[in-house]
Each structure stands twice: as C-alpha cells, then as structure tokens.
Amino acid sequence: HIAFRRRAKAAGAWSLVAMIGIMFVLTYGVAQTKRVITLSPPEDYSLSDGVATIKFSQINDGHLHRFQYKAKDGTVMRFIIIKKNGGAYGVGLDACDNCGDAGYYEKDGKIICKKCDVAINLATIGFKGGCNPVPFDYQVESGKIVIQTSTLDALSTHFQ
C-alpha cells in the first residue's frame, strides 16, 4: 500500500506539472496569434511640382523603406522601396492585389506580408504577381529615384 500511494502521489505531481506546462504553451500560442504587427513609420522625401524624389543615400542600406503620399482624391497611400541584391531597387505600393493594403514589414532580413504572413522573394519586388507589392513606373536619375505623383494618383484605389 505504501508503494502504491507513493506512485499515485508521483503520478499526480507529474500530471499537475504536465497540465501547467500545457496551459503555458497554449497561452503563449494564443498570444502569438493575437499579436499585432505595426508597420514602420513613413520616411520623409522631397515632393514638388508633381514629382516625388528619394535620394539613394536614404535607401541604400538594403532595408525596407516606407513612404506616404496623399493622392489628389484625398486617399492616403503608402509605397515602399528596398535596395535589392545587385544594386537594383524594388519599388511598389505597400499593398498587393491579393491582400489589399495590409502592408509589408521586415523581419530577420525578409520582407513579409502583414496579412498572409508570406515572405516575399526580394528579387521579385517590383514585378507583378502573387503577394508582391503592386509595381509602378519610376525613373532613376543621378543618384535618386523620381516618381511622378500622377502615377501614384492613378493607383489610389488600392488603398480605398
């Protein structure tokens, strides 16, 4: 009887430890699924006479840079720029055709869609398709990226 009681107490103690462990894991899992990812604040850039200008020195670090623009129809929209491998730049709206205007964030050197949590292939930013940022026309002129605001105005429906 003494050995049976000892085993019963040990089994009860281990069951209690297991229940506490499971409750901790479930609580942590629920907290991770409920976390809210905040997008980085928009950066400043030069805007005059219908032209937005961003200097290379501002975006040459290989990280995601977010900018904000208010379209003629009053829609506040965001666009992103990142320097890709090989010196090219990925330029697009902070929105995609699949997930809408949820936006993208950078985590561990990867660009991730906030809504569907998919990592975007860095080489495909600036091209249409999938969950890629909606691309738009821009020019590269003497150390800066030049964007016509009329181009952005035409894409404001992605943020409505």
Secondary structure as GFF3:
##gff-version 3
##sequence-region A 1 160
A	DSSP	alpha_helix	2	34	.	.	.	ID=ss1
A	DSSP	beta_strand	46	48	.	.	.	ID=ss2
A	DSSP	beta_strand	51	55	.	.	.	ID=ss3
A	DSSP	alpha_helix	56	59	.	.	.	ID=ss4
A	DSSP	beta_strand	65	70	.	.	.	ID=ss5
A	DSSP	beta_strand	76	83	.	.	.	ID=ss6
A	DSSP	three_ten_helix	85	87	.	.	.	ID=ss7
A	DSSP	beta_strand	89	93	.	.	.	ID=ss8
A	DSSP	beta_strand	104	107	.	.	.	ID=ss9
A	DSSP	beta_strand	110	113	.	.	.	ID=ss10
A	DSSP	beta_strand	119	120	.	.	.	ID=ss11
A	DSSP	three_ten_helix	122	124	.	.	.	ID=ss12
A	DSSP	beta_strand	139	141	.	.	.	ID=ss13
A	DSSP	beta_strand	144	148	.	.	.	ID=ss14
A	DSSP	alpha_helix	149	154	.	.	.	ID=ss15
A	DSSP	three_ten_helix	156	159	.	.	.	ID=ss16
###
